[in-house]
Amino acid sequence: MRRGTAAGREEGGGTGVAPEPAPRAAPELGADSRAVLHEVLGLAAGEIDALFDAGVVFHIPDASLHRLAPDDIG
């Protein structure tokens, strides 16, 4: 049996290069989440969408929305 990259490809092996990850769809933000991002970070709706398109992820638990204040962002 032959060894090496060429042999691996001939035998159904991989190329050793990972495939590009599939783009993720931006999650749907509720009105409360958008309001928090707007109020706390001063972002407009288009800016929020652009950040999601760029892959930025925000984690805002719904239970803590009422406690989030501008001072919480450091």
N, CA, C and O atoms as a GROMACS GRO file, in nm:
protein
  296
    1MET      N    1   0.085  -0.118   0.000
    1MET     CA    2   0.000   0.000   0.000
    1MET      C    3   0.089   0.123   0.000
    1MET      O    4   0.188   0.129   0.073
    2ARG      N    5   0.054   0.221  -0.082
    2ARG     CA    6   0.130   0.346  -0.088
    2ARG      C    7   0.089   0.437   0.026
    2ARG      O    8  -0.025   0.433   0.073
    3ARG      N    9   0.182   0.518   0.070
    3ARG     CA   10   0.153   0.614   0.177
    3ARG      C   11   0.170   0.755   0.123
    3ARG      O   12   0.232   0.776   0.019
    4GLY      N   13   0.116   0.850   0.195
    4GLY     CA   14   0.134   0.990   0.158
    4GLY      C   15   0.003   1.055   0.119
    4GLY      O   16  -0.102   0.991   0.112
    5THR      N   17   0.012   1.183   0.094
    5THR     CA   18  -0.108   1.261   0.065
    5THR      C   19  -0.178   1.214  -0.062
    5THR      O   20  -0.300   1.198  -0.064
    6ALA      N   21  -0.101   1.192  -0.167
    6ALA     CA   22  -0.163   1.149  -0.293
    6ALA      C   23  -0.236   1.017  -0.275
    6ALA      O   24  -0.347   1.000  -0.325
    7ALA      N   25  -0.174   0.923  -0.204
    7ALA     CA   26  -0.239   0.794  -0.180
    7ALA      C   27  -0.365   0.812  -0.099
    7ALA      O   28  -0.466   0.745  -0.125
    8GLY      N   29  -0.361   0.900  -0.001
    8GLY     CA   30  -0.480   0.923   0.081
    8GLY      C   31  -0.595   0.976  -0.001
    8GLY      O   32  -0.710   0.936   0.020
    9ARG      N   33  -0.566   1.065  -0.094
    9ARG     CA   34  -0.672   1.117  -0.180
    9ARG      C   35  -0.725   1.009  -0.272
    9ARG      O   36  -0.845   1.001  -0.298
   10GLU      N   37  -0.636   0.925  -0.322
   10GLU     CA   38  -0.680   0.817  -0.411
   10GLU      C   39  -0.767   0.717  -0.337
   10GLU      O   40  -0.855   0.655  -0.396
   11GLU      N   41  -0.742   0.700  -0.209
   11GLU     CA   42  -0.816   0.603  -0.130
   11GLU      C   43  -0.937   0.665  -0.060
   11GLU      O   44  -0.996   0.604   0.028
   12GLY      N   45  -0.974   0.786  -0.100
   12GLY     CA   46  -1.092   0.849  -0.043
   12GLY      C   47  -1.064   0.929   0.081
   12GLY      O   48  -1.157   0.971   0.150
   13GLY      N   49  -0.936   0.953   0.112
   13GLY     CA   50  -0.901   1.033   0.229
   13GLY      C   51  -0.924   1.180   0.202
   13GLY      O   52  -0.952   1.220   0.089
   14GLY      N   53  -0.912   1.261   0.306
   14GLY     CA   54  -0.932   1.404   0.292
   14GLY      C   55  -0.810   1.473   0.236
   14GLY      O   56  -0.705   1.412   0.218
   15THR      N   57  -0.824   1.601   0.210
   15THR     CA   58  -0.714   1.680   0.156
   15THR      C   59  -0.629   1.741   0.266
   15THR      O   60  -0.522   1.794   0.239
   16GLY      N   61  -0.674   1.733   0.389
   16GLY     CA   62  -0.602   1.795   0.500
   16GLY      C   63  -0.639   1.940   0.520
   16GLY      O   64  -0.588   2.005   0.611
   17VAL      N   65  -0.728   1.993   0.438
   17VAL     CA   66  -0.772   2.132   0.449
   17VAL      C   67  -0.916   2.132   0.499
   17VAL      O   68  -1.003   2.068   0.440
   18ALA      N   69  -0.938   2.204   0.607
   18ALA     CA   70  -1.074   2.210   0.663
   18ALA      C   71  -1.163   2.293   0.571
   18ALA      O   72  -1.119   2.395   0.517
   19PRO      N   73  -1.287   2.252   0.552
   19PRO     CA   74  -1.379   2.331   0.469
   19PRO      C   75  -1.415   2.462   0.539
   19PRO      O   76  -1.411   2.472   0.662
   20GLU      N   77  -1.450   2.561   0.460
   20GLU     CA   78  -1.494   2.690   0.515
   20GLU      C   79  -1.624   2.668   0.591
   20GLU      O   80  -1.712   2.596   0.543
   21PRO      N   81  -1.639   2.728   0.710
   21PRO     CA   82  -1.765   2.714   0.782
   21PRO      C   83  -1.878   2.785   0.707
   21PRO      O   84  -1.857   2.888   0.643
   22ALA      N   85  -1.995   2.729   0.717
   22ALA     CA   86  -2.112   2.790   0.653
   22ALA      C   87  -2.147   2.919   0.727
   22ALA      O   88  -2.138   2.923   0.850
   23PRO      N   89  -2.187   3.024   0.655
   23PRO     CA   90  -2.224   3.148   0.723
   23PRO      C   91  -2.346   3.127   0.812
   23PRO      O   92  -2.439   3.055   0.776
   24ARG      N   93  -2.343   3.191   0.928
   24ARG     CA   94  -2.456   3.179   1.020
   24ARG      C   95  -2.556   3.290   0.990
   24ARG      O   96  -2.519   3.402   0.956
   25ALA      N   97  -2.680   3.256   1.003
   25ALA     CA   98  -2.784   3.357   0.989
   25ALA      C   99  -2.790   3.437   1.118
   25ALA      O  100  -2.775   3.383   1.228
   26ALA      N  101  -2.812   3.566   1.105
   26ALA     CA  102  -2.824   3.650   1.223
   26ALA      C  103  -2.948   3.609   1.301
   26ALA      O  104  -3.055   3.592   1.242
   27PRO      N  105  -2.935   3.595   1.432
   27PRO     CA  106  -3.053   3.558   1.511
   27PRO      C  107  -3.154   3.672   1.512
   27PRO      O  108  -3.118   3.790   1.500
   28GLU      N  109  -3.277   3.635   1.527
   28GLU     CA  110  -3.381   3.737   1.537
   28GLU      C  111  -3.375   3.801   1.675
   28GLU      O  112  -3.378   3.731   1.776
   29LEU      N  113  -3.366   3.930   1.678
   29LEU     CA  114  -3.365   4.001   1.805
   29LEU      C  115  -3.504   4.049   1.837
   29LEU      O  116  -3.575   4.102   1.751
   30GLY      N  117  -3.543   4.031   1.961
   30GLY     CA  118  -3.670   4.084   2.006
   30GLY      C  119  -3.660   4.235   2.025
   30GLY      O  120  -3.551   4.291   2.027
   31ALA      N  121  -3.773   4.298   2.041
   31ALA     CA  122  -3.776   4.443   2.059
   31ALA      C  123  -3.698   4.484   2.184
   31ALA      O  124  -3.631   4.587   2.184
   32ASP      N  125  -3.707   4.404   2.292
   32ASP     CA  126  -3.635   4.437   2.414
   32ASP      C  127  -3.484   4.433   2.393
   32ASP      O  128  -3.413   4.522   2.440
   33SER      N  129  -3.435   4.332   2.323
   33SER     CA  130  -3.291   4.320   2.298
   33SER      C  131  -3.241   4.435   2.213
   33SER      O  132  -3.136   4.493   2.240
   34ARG      N  133  -3.317   4.469   2.109
   34ARG     CA  134  -3.278   4.583   2.024
   34ARG      C  135  -3.278   4.712   2.104
   34ARG      O  136  -3.190   4.796   2.087
   35ALA      N  137  -3.376   4.728   2.191
   35ALA     CA  138  -3.383   4.850   2.273
   35ALA      C  139  -3.263   4.860   2.365
   35ALA      O  140  -3.208   4.969   2.383
   36VAL      N  141  -3.220   4.748   2.423
   36VAL     CA  142  -3.104   4.749   2.512
   36VAL      C  143  -2.979   4.786   2.433
   36VAL      O  144  -2.900   4.869   2.477
   37LEU      N  145  -2.959   4.723   2.317
   37LEU     CA  146  -2.841   4.755   2.236
   37LEU      C  147  -2.842   4.901   2.193
   37LEU      O  148  -2.737   4.965   2.186
   38HIS      N  149  -2.959   4.953   2.164
   38HIS     CA  150  -2.970   5.094   2.125
   38HIS      C  151  -2.941   5.186   2.243
   38HIS      O  152  -2.862   5.279   2.231
   39GLU      N  153  -3.004   5.159   2.356
   39GLU     CA  154  -2.989   5.247   2.473
   39GLU      C  155  -2.850   5.238   2.535
   39GLU      O  156  -2.788   5.340   2.563
   40VAL      N  157  -2.801   5.116   2.556
   40VAL     CA  158  -2.675   5.098   2.628
   40VAL      C  159  -2.555   5.128   2.539
   40VAL      O  160  -2.461   5.194   2.582
   41LEU      N  161  -2.559   5.080   2.416
   41LEU     CA  162  -2.445   5.097   2.327
   41LEU      C  163  -2.461   5.213   2.230
   41LEU      O  164  -2.365   5.251   2.162
   42GLY      N  165  -2.581   5.270   2.223
   42GLY     CA  166  -2.604   5.383   2.132
   42GLY      C  167  -2.603   5.343   1.985
   42GLY      O  168  -2.565   5.423   1.900
   43LEU      N  169  -2.644   5.221   1.956
   43LEU     CA  170  -2.642   5.171   1.819
   43LEU      C  171  -2.777   5.189   1.751
   43LEU      O  172  -2.882   5.170   1.813
   44ALA      N  173  -2.774   5.226   1.624
   44ALA     CA  174  -2.895   5.232   1.544
   44ALA      C  175  -2.926   5.092   1.491
   44ALA      O  176  -2.840   5.005   1.492
   45ALA      N  177  -3.049   5.072   1.445
   45ALA     CA  178  -3.090   4.939   1.397
   45ALA      C  179  -2.998   4.888   1.287
   45ALA      O  180  -2.961   4.771   1.288
   46GLY      N  181  -2.962   4.973   1.192
   46GLY     CA  182  -2.873   4.931   1.084
   46GLY      C  183  -2.736   4.892   1.133
   46GLY      O  184  -2.673   4.801   1.079
   47GLU      N  185  -2.687   4.962   1.236
   47GLU     CA  186  -2.556   4.928   1.294
   47GLU      C  187  -2.561   4.794   1.365
   47GLU      O  188  -2.466   4.716   1.356
   48ILE      N  189  -2.670   4.766   1.434
   48ILE     CA  190  -2.687   4.637   1.502
   48ILE      C  191  -2.686   4.525   1.399
   48ILE      O  192  -2.619   4.424   1.418
   49ASP      N  193  -2.761   4.543   1.290
   49ASP     CA  194  -2.765   4.441   1.185
   49ASP      C  195  -2.628   4.422   1.121
   49ASP      O  196  -2.589   4.309   1.090
   50ALA      N  197  -2.554   4.531   1.100
   50ALA     CA  198  -2.420   4.522   1.040
   50ALA      C  199  -2.325   4.443   1.130
   50ALA      O  200  -2.242   4.366   1.080
   51LEU      N  201  -2.336   4.462   1.261
   51LEU     CA  202  -2.251   4.387   1.353
   51LEU      C  203  -2.283   4.238   1.347
   51LEU      O  204  -2.192   4.155   1.348
   52PHE      N  205  -2.411   4.204   1.341
   52PHE     CA  206  -2.448   4.063   1.329
   52PHE      C  207  -2.398   4.005   1.197
   52PHE      O  208  -2.351   3.892   1.193
   53ASP      N  209  -2.409   4.083   1.090
   53ASP     CA  210  -2.359   4.036   0.960
   53ASP      C  211  -2.209   4.010   0.964
   53ASP      O  212  -2.159   3.922   0.894
   54ALA      N  213  -2.137   4.087   1.046
   54ALA     CA  214  -1.992   4.071   1.059
   54ALA      C  215  -1.956   3.957   1.153
   54ALA      O  216  -1.838   3.923   1.166
   55GLY      N  217  -2.055   3.897   1.220
   55GLY     CA  218  -2.029   3.784   1.307
   55GLY      C  219  -2.018   3.817   1.454
   55GLY      O  220  -1.984   3.731   1.535
   56VAL      N  221  -2.045   3.943   1.491
   56VAL     CA  222  -2.040   3.981   1.632
   56VAL      C  223  -2.161   3.920   1.702
   56VAL      O  224  -2.273   3.925   1.650
   57VAL      N  225  -2.138   3.862   1.819
   57VAL     CA  226  -2.246   3.797   1.894
   57VAL      C  227  -2.268   3.871   2.025
   57VAL      O  228  -2.173   3.899   2.098
   58PHE      N  229  -2.392   3.903   2.053
   58PHE     CA  230  -2.430   3.964   2.179
   58PHE      C  231  -2.508   3.861   2.259
   58PHE      O  232  -2.594   3.793   2.205
   59HIS      N  233  -2.477   3.850   2.386
   59HIS     CA  234  -2.554   3.759   2.472
   59HIS      C  235  -2.620   3.844   2.579
   59HIS      O  236  -2.554   3.895   2.670
   60ILE      N  237  -2.751   3.859   2.566
   60ILE     CA  238  -2.828   3.937   2.663
   60ILE      C  239  -2.941   3.848   2.712
   60ILE      O  240  -3.042   3.834   2.645
   61PRO      N  241  -2.924   3.788   2.830
   61PRO     CA  242  -3.032   3.704   2.883
   61PRO      C  243  -3.158   3.787   2.905
   61PRO      O  244  -3.152   3.895   2.964
   62ASP      N  245  -3.270   3.736   2.859
   62ASP     CA  246  -3.396   3.809   2.873
   62ASP      C  247  -3.427   3.842   3.018
   62ASP      O  248  -3.484   3.948   3.046
   63ALA      N  249  -3.392   3.754   3.109
   63ALA     CA  250  -3.423   3.776   3.250
   63ALA      C  251  -3.348   3.895   3.309
   63ALA      O  252  -3.390   3.952   3.409
   64SER      N  253  -3.235   3.933   3.247
   64SER     CA  254  -3.156   4.042   3.304
   64SER      C  255  -3.175   4.174   3.231
   64SER      O  256  -3.108   4.272   3.264
   65LEU      N  257  -3.264   4.180   3.134
   65LEU     CA  258  -3.282   4.304   3.059
   65LEU      C  259  -3.320   4.421   3.149
   65LEU      O  260  -3.274   4.533   3.129
   66HIS      N  261  -3.404   4.395   3.246
   66HIS     CA  262  -3.448   4.504   3.332
   66HIS      C  263  -3.338   4.554   3.425
   66HIS      O  264  -3.348   4.664   3.479
   67ARG      N  265  -3.232   4.473   3.444
   67ARG     CA  266  -3.124   4.512   3.534
   67ARG      C  267  -3.006   4.575   3.460
   67ARG      O  268  -2.918   4.632   3.524
   68LEU      N  269  -3.003   4.566   3.327
   68LEU     CA  270  -2.889   4.614   3.250
   68LEU      C  271  -2.892   4.766   3.242
   68LEU      O  272  -2.992   4.825   3.201
   69ALA      N  273  -2.784   4.827   3.281
   69ALA     CA  274  -2.772   4.972   3.278
   69ALA      C  275  -2.643   5.009   3.206
   69ALA      O  276  -2.553   4.925   3.195
   70PRO      N  277  -2.630   5.133   3.159
   70PRO     CA  278  -2.507   5.174   3.090
   70PRO      C  279  -2.381   5.148   3.172
   70PRO      O  280  -2.275   5.122   3.114
   71ASP      N  281  -2.389   5.156   3.303
   71ASP     CA  282  -2.271   5.133   3.387
   71ASP      C  283  -2.227   4.986   3.385
   71ASP      O  284  -2.114   4.956   3.424
   72ASP      N  285  -2.314   4.895   3.339
   72ASP     CA  286  -2.280   4.753   3.332
   72ASP      C  287  -2.182   4.723   3.218
   72ASP      O  288  -2.117   4.619   3.218
   73ILE      N  289  -2.173   4.814   3.122
   73ILE     CA  290  -2.083   4.795   3.008
   73ILE      C  291  -1.950   4.861   3.044
   73ILE      O  292  -1.945   4.981   3.068
   74GLY      N  293  -1.842   4.781   3.048
   74GLY     CA  294  -1.713   4.833   3.093
   74GLY      C  295  -1.616   4.864   2.988
   74GLY      O  296  -1.505   4.909   3.018
   0.00000   0.00000   0.00000
